[in-house]
Amino acid sequence: QVQLVESGGGLVQPGGSLRLSCAASGSPFGAYVMGWIRQAPGKQRELVAAIKSDGTTYYGDSVQGRFSISRDSAGNTGNLQMNDLKPEDTAVYYCAGAPWLIFRTVTEFSVWGQGTQVTVSS
């Protein structure tokens, strides 16, 4: 069974940058789609970015051009580089895995990390 652990969250000022990391263990994760999903207080979970095993990437409209997702060649670790952060990016960020990504929805993800808090505030 795959376990995912996120790291790298914290407090940052508007316009700043953070880099989140995700490490998979327990079972091979390379064939999974790796995604970053966030949930702000009182809001639904939102798929922010995803990367398939072949390197194909997807970004939500709200982060396009500011966030960048990557993963290593084995697929067991990944990063989310977040630049030009805005207060509305404040949320708990989860690393998650999906066997496939067809509809680009949160419900396609079946493996979840515990989440890491990102707070953007002056």
Backbone bond lengths (Angstrom), bond angles and torsions (degrees), N, CA, C in turn:
res aa  C-N    CA-C-N  psi(-1)  N-CA   C-N-CA  omega(-1)  CA-C   N-CA-C  phi
1 Q - - - 1.463 - - 1.525 108.94 -
2 V 1.312 115.63 136.27 1.462 121.17 -177.42 1.516 110.30 -80.94
3 Q 1.318 115.64 136.14 1.455 122.07 169.76 1.526 108.37 -117.22
4 L 1.337 115.43 139.33 1.459 121.65 179.67 1.521 109.40 -119.33
5 V 1.330 115.85 135.99 1.460 121.12 178.87 1.515 108.96 -129.56
6 E 1.341 115.49 124.67 1.458 120.95 178.26 1.529 110.48 -96.92
7 S 1.318 114.88 156.09 1.460 120.78 173.44 1.520 108.55 -152.60
8 G 1.329 115.97 162.68 1.455 120.00 172.91 1.511 116.34 106.88
9 G 1.320 117.72 -1.98 1.459 118.71 178.78 1.519 111.82 -71.54
10 G 1.327 115.39 174.04 1.452 119.37 178.50 1.504 111.80 161.11
11 L 1.327 114.50 -164.59 1.461 122.34 -179.79 1.524 109.06 -103.15
12 V 1.319 115.74 133.01 1.459 120.53 -179.59 1.518 108.54 -143.24
13 Q 1.320 116.44 150.44 1.459 120.84 178.03 1.517 110.65 -79.67
14 P 1.315 116.92 154.27 1.471 119.53 175.42 1.525 111.11 -53.35
15 G 1.323 115.09 137.62 1.459 121.12 -176.46 1.510 113.97 88.93
16 G 1.308 116.97 -9.30 1.454 121.23 -179.14 1.525 112.89 -83.24
17 S 1.327 114.74 -175.75 1.456 121.74 -176.93 1.521 110.78 -130.67
18 L 1.319 114.47 152.23 1.470 122.73 172.61 1.512 107.87 -143.63
19 R 1.323 114.56 153.32 1.467 120.60 176.65 1.512 108.19 -125.11
20 L 1.315 116.25 117.46 1.458 122.06 176.23 1.518 109.50 -94.97
21 S 1.322 115.20 145.07 1.461 120.68 177.89 1.518 109.98 -124.17
22 C 1.315 114.85 152.32 1.462 121.96 178.59 1.515 108.60 -135.34
23 A 1.321 116.45 130.00 1.453 121.61 178.29 1.517 109.54 -121.63
24 A 1.320 115.78 129.13 1.460 121.93 179.09 1.522 109.92 -102.43
25 S 1.326 115.35 144.24 1.464 120.65 177.13 1.517 109.16 -149.00
26 G 1.312 115.73 168.37 1.455 121.58 175.90 1.510 113.99 98.57
27 S 1.311 116.32 -45.40 1.463 121.78 178.34 1.529 107.38 -150.10
28 P 1.332 116.94 157.94 1.468 119.11 178.61 1.518 111.22 -58.18
29 F 1.321 115.59 136.21 1.459 120.81 -176.03 1.514 111.73 -116.68
30 G 1.330 115.87 -2.20 1.454 119.69 -172.79 1.514 115.37 -59.92
31 A 1.328 117.87 -30.62 1.457 120.52 -177.80 1.529 112.51 -83.02
32 Y 1.321 116.88 -11.86 1.453 120.15 -178.84 1.525 111.10 -76.64
33 V 1.292 115.87 155.70 1.455 122.38 163.16 1.529 106.63 -79.11
34 M 1.328 116.60 128.76 1.463 120.57 175.63 1.519 108.61 -98.82
35 G 1.305 116.14 129.39 1.456 119.51 -179.58 1.513 111.76 -129.96
36 W 1.304 114.85 157.51 1.462 122.22 171.87 1.530 106.91 -116.56
37 I 1.296 114.96 124.61 1.451 122.92 -176.06 1.524 107.58 -125.18
38 R 1.319 117.03 137.48 1.449 119.76 -179.36 1.523 110.74 -123.13
39 Q 1.319 113.72 154.60 1.460 120.05 175.70 1.515 109.22 -139.04
40 A 1.307 115.27 117.10 1.460 121.79 175.97 1.522 108.78 -91.28
41 P 1.330 117.69 156.11 1.462 120.57 -179.52 1.520 111.55 -55.35
42 G 1.320 116.13 128.66 1.446 121.23 177.53 1.513 115.60 76.82
43 K 1.331 116.50 6.11 1.466 119.55 -178.58 1.525 110.91 -121.71
44 Q 1.314 115.16 162.43 1.455 120.43 177.63 1.535 110.42 -76.21
45 R 1.306 114.60 157.42 1.460 119.53 175.67 1.530 109.73 -64.06
46 E 1.318 116.11 142.87 1.464 122.71 -175.74 1.527 109.38 -129.01
47 L 1.323 115.95 129.53 1.460 120.02 174.85 1.526 107.99 -75.84
48 V 1.320 116.10 116.57 1.460 121.89 -175.95 1.521 110.98 -89.34
49 A 1.317 115.82 -47.63 1.462 120.68 -176.94 1.517 108.68 -158.45
50 A 1.329 115.48 155.04 1.456 120.68 177.73 1.516 109.26 -149.93
51 I 1.330 115.25 153.32 1.456 120.95 177.86 1.525 108.70 -139.17
52 K 1.311 115.08 128.88 1.455 120.88 -179.88 1.520 110.65 -84.57
53 S 1.325 115.73 172.97 1.464 120.23 -179.06 1.522 111.79 -65.32
54 D 1.331 117.35 -24.47 1.470 119.94 179.55 1.530 112.21 -89.36
55 G 1.339 116.19 3.44 1.454 120.40 177.76 1.510 115.07 93.48
56 T 1.311 117.75 -4.88 1.459 121.07 177.60 1.523 109.48 -63.83
57 T 1.325 116.14 133.64 1.461 120.39 -177.25 1.519 112.28 -116.48
58 Y 1.317 114.02 156.98 1.460 121.94 176.68 1.526 107.48 -138.05
59 Y 1.342 116.26 140.83 1.459 121.25 177.16 1.519 110.49 -131.38
60 G 1.309 115.38 142.03 1.450 119.48 172.58 1.520 110.55 -69.75
61 D 1.312 116.15 154.43 1.457 120.57 -176.68 1.527 112.10 -59.15
62 S 1.323 116.49 -34.11 1.457 120.02 -174.21 1.532 113.03 -72.89
63 V 1.319 118.01 -15.05 1.467 120.49 -177.20 1.525 112.60 -120.64
64 Q 1.329 116.48 -4.44 1.466 120.33 -178.92 1.527 110.41 -54.03
65 G 1.322 115.61 129.75 1.460 120.37 178.96 1.519 114.34 88.04
66 R 1.329 117.43 -11.99 1.466 120.52 -179.41 1.528 111.92 -114.36
67 F 1.315 117.25 -32.93 1.460 122.71 -178.29 1.525 109.87 -107.19
68 S 1.338 114.72 150.46 1.458 120.38 177.78 1.521 109.46 -139.46
69 I 1.330 116.13 127.80 1.458 121.65 -178.97 1.517 109.61 -105.05
70 S 1.318 116.44 144.45 1.461 121.26 178.10 1.520 108.90 -150.66
71 R 1.319 115.45 164.23 1.456 120.77 174.82 1.520 108.20 -150.80
72 D 1.327 117.10 157.69 1.460 119.51 -178.43 1.523 110.27 -76.38
73 S 1.323 116.69 172.05 1.461 120.93 -173.65 1.523 112.38 -64.30
74 A 1.314 117.90 -30.70 1.465 120.71 178.08 1.525 111.49 -79.81
75 G 1.313 115.77 -17.76 1.465 120.24 176.52 1.504 114.47 84.25
76 N 1.337 118.20 6.45 1.457 119.09 -175.18 1.526 114.19 -94.25
77 T 1.304 117.66 -10.51 1.460 121.33 173.85 1.518 108.87 -132.41
78 G 1.304 114.85 150.97 1.453 119.29 -179.43 1.507 110.93 -152.09
79 N 1.322 114.88 165.73 1.456 121.14 -178.75 1.521 110.98 -136.78
80 L 1.313 114.54 153.83 1.452 121.50 170.88 1.525 106.30 -126.42
81 Q 1.323 116.44 108.39 1.453 122.22 176.82 1.519 108.23 -88.08
82 M 1.321 115.64 121.46 1.459 120.71 -176.48 1.523 108.91 -116.72
83 N 1.316 115.81 116.77 1.460 122.20 -179.78 1.518 110.77 -115.43
84 D 1.327 115.39 161.51 1.467 121.23 178.11 1.533 110.73 49.66
85 L 1.305 115.13 50.27 1.459 119.76 -175.89 1.519 111.85 -67.11
86 K 1.320 114.55 145.46 1.462 122.42 -178.15 1.524 109.37 -120.62
87 P 1.317 118.24 157.13 1.474 119.39 178.22 1.529 112.85 -54.53
88 E 1.325 116.87 -32.86 1.471 119.71 179.62 1.515 113.52 -71.90
89 D 1.326 117.83 -5.72 1.467 120.81 173.42 1.528 111.58 -83.70
90 T 1.323 117.33 -6.38 1.460 121.14 178.59 1.516 110.68 -61.32
91 A 1.328 115.93 124.85 1.470 121.25 -176.24 1.527 109.20 -177.79
92 V 1.316 115.00 170.60 1.459 120.55 165.44 1.523 106.79 -87.45
93 Y 1.307 116.20 128.55 1.454 122.08 -178.57 1.523 109.52 -105.86
94 Y 1.321 115.28 127.46 1.452 122.31 -179.67 1.526 110.53 -112.56
95 C 1.318 115.33 135.91 1.460 120.39 166.46 1.525 106.58 -86.97
96 A 1.323 116.68 137.72 1.459 119.58 -176.45 1.518 110.32 -145.27
97 G 1.320 115.63 159.09 1.452 121.33 -179.65 1.522 111.74 -125.90
98 A 1.314 115.03 142.98 1.460 121.77 178.31 1.518 109.04 -134.56
99 P 1.328 118.01 142.22 1.466 120.10 177.49 1.525 112.38 -67.42
100 W 1.319 116.69 -25.27 1.456 122.05 176.45 1.518 108.28 -156.50
101 L 1.306 116.85 167.20 1.466 120.87 178.06 1.515 107.02 -138.31
102 I 1.311 115.15 99.99 1.462 120.75 -176.11 1.523 110.82 -104.71
103 F 1.299 116.00 -48.78 1.463 121.58 -174.90 1.529 113.02 -100.51
104 R 1.336 116.56 -3.75 1.471 121.89 179.65 1.522 110.39 57.88
105 T 1.306 115.13 46.83 1.458 120.77 178.92 1.526 110.63 -119.16
106 V 1.318 114.71 154.95 1.452 121.32 -179.66 1.526 111.79 -60.43
107 T 1.311 116.20 -32.47 1.472 120.83 -175.37 1.528 113.01 -67.20
108 E 1.319 117.62 -14.13 1.460 119.80 179.09 1.532 112.22 -79.07
109 F 1.330 116.81 -10.60 1.460 121.28 -177.23 1.526 110.09 -92.58
110 S 1.336 115.87 126.47 1.460 120.88 -174.78 1.524 113.81 -113.35
111 V 1.324 117.29 -11.27 1.464 121.78 179.79 1.530 107.53 -120.97
112 W 1.334 115.98 130.73 1.465 119.94 -173.51 1.523 111.24 -133.20
113 G 1.335 115.15 144.06 1.443 120.14 169.20 1.518 110.32 -84.32
114 Q 1.320 116.32 -175.81 1.467 120.46 -176.17 1.521 112.17 -85.72
115 G 1.306 117.75 -14.43 1.453 121.99 177.72 1.524 113.07 95.04
116 T 1.322 115.03 153.42 1.462 121.44 175.99 1.524 108.21 -137.93
117 Q 1.328 116.45 137.58 1.452 121.43 -175.19 1.520 111.00 -82.43
118 V 1.319 115.57 132.44 1.463 122.51 172.03 1.522 107.10 -120.11
119 T 1.310 115.82 123.58 1.452 121.44 179.37 1.516 108.93 -123.26
120 V 1.328 115.82 124.91 1.460 121.86 179.15 1.519 107.68 -112.50
121 S 1.307 115.73 110.56 1.463 119.82 -174.65 1.521 109.41 -159.46
122 S 1.323 114.60 148.05 1.458 119.92 175.49 1.524 110.55 -93.57
